[in-house]
Amino acid sequence: MPNGDILFSVSANNCQYYLIWTPTDDNIENITKIEKITINDIESPLIETKEDFEKYTPGELSADKKILREKADDMEKRYGVDIRIGEECKDYFGGYAMQAVTDFNTVSEALEELEIQLKRYPDGFFEQFADDWYSGLLINLSGTIIGVSDGGLDKAGGFQYSIDDKRVIVIDSSYRSNVNETFNHELCHAIEGVIWDRHYFEEDYCLSNDNWNKLNPKTEDDIYTFDYSKFGNEKYMDYSTGWEDYSDRYFVDDYSMTFPTEDRARIFEEVMTGDHYIDMDSATHLQDKLNYYCKCIRDTFDTTGWKDVPWEKYYVE
């Protein structure tokens, strides 16, 4: 820390602990053997004092939201997920710092929208996110999400991350409309995490870059930028634009051209929400990509009882 303290971040029992230690001659073992302690500055513009860390450390839910906690508890039981709301969502991991939504009505609307989305998935679907490595899915209905790492976004509507034994989806629930699109987008990333865990070491992994690129136009170099600060390669932008003729449309938008994972998440988000106003009925290349991804999901998940699954709108076996 700027004042010479050393900060430790420790993950345990689904919680994140922050410990601050002030080194002194009395509390450093074998001090005579240490000539100098070098302390690296924390680059985050958000974290400079102990008070800053408390701002991004999970806290007790305020009394006025206890009834909302009861609603979240009920949703957890019915859908097989864990849910955090309000002050519980303050946190700092995955390259982001999360603030809390403390307004009662905003949290209530976020829970309502989340339940609408959860209902769209088949019975028992979310329980399948548990395996030998993870105990299930955790959804954080946080507030503003601020990027604090190099190479990431300065601000995000949401992100997906794995911490301890949970697959975590974080959503900026400051606005109800963001819960809809962001939940489905980030859930796609979590789904892909399950696919990766169960199939990655197979000789012909279905979502390898080589296999996925067979669904893209042939180009002389990478069609993805592999850089969140660069939304698409200018010379390939025609594949992500055009509102009248979708015959050459391979990408929902230029953000889809950052990483293959974002490409898949944008397509999944679009078929689940329609927020990008793509004419999917005419976008045959996007349908091909979606159907390939649907096949990967079916090869990974138990599909018993699946009927009229919304992301399989165009699926043909």
C-alpha positions, 0 to 999 in steps of 0.5 A: 500500500502507499503507506508501506503496509502489505495487503494480502487477499485470501480466498476461503469458504466461498469468501474473500478476505483482505488482510493488511499487515504493517511490517515492523522490526518486531513482527518480521521473523529473522529481521537481521537476515533481511536487508531490504523489503521491496513493496510494489505499488498497487496500480489500481486507482480505486484501492489506496487506503483501508477504507477503499478496501472496505468499500469493496468488501462484502458486507451485511445486508441492510435490514430493509432488504431482508424481505428481498433476501427471503425472495432470493433464498426461495429462488435459490431453492427453485432454480439451483443457483446461489444469489447475492444482492445488495451489500453482499455483492461488494467485492474485488476479484477477476480484474474488477471492483464491484459496488453495491446496489442499495436501493430497495426498488432497484434490487427488487426489479433486478430479482424479478428480471433475473427470475424471468430469465431463470424460468426460461431454462430447462428444469435441472439445467443449473444444477448441472454446473456442479461437477468434480471441481465446482459446486454450482453457479453463483449470481451477483446482482451488483452495482457498478463494475469497474475494471482495475486490470491491464488489458481489460475493460474500464467498465463492464455491464457484467463478467463471468469468473471462477472463484473458489468452488463457484462459477460466478456471474456478476451483473451490474443490476443498476438498470433492470434492462441490463439484467436480461441481456447480461445474464444470458451473455455471461451465462453463455461464458459459464456454459462454455466453462462447463464444456471446456472442463468436460471436453477440453482434453479430447483430441478434437475439442469442439470449441477449439479455435481451429474447429470454430474458425471453420464457421468463419470466412477464410481470411489471410490472418486472424479474424479476431483481435484477441484484444478487448481494446480493439473491437474488430479488424477494420478490413473485416468489418463488412462481416459484422455490419449491414442491416439489409442483406444478412447473407455475408453477416458472420458476427453480431457486432464488432465486439464479437470479433475480439475473442471467439468466446465473445463471438459465441456469447453475443450470438447466444445473447441475441437469440435469447434477447434480440437486443441487437436487432439482428434478423436471425431468420436471414443470417444463415452464417449466424445460425450455423454458428449457433447450431454448432454451439447448440450441438456442443451444449447437447454433447455436454449437458443432460438434455432429458426433458428438454423441449422448446429450448429457446436457444435452439430456435434454429437447431437441426440435428 
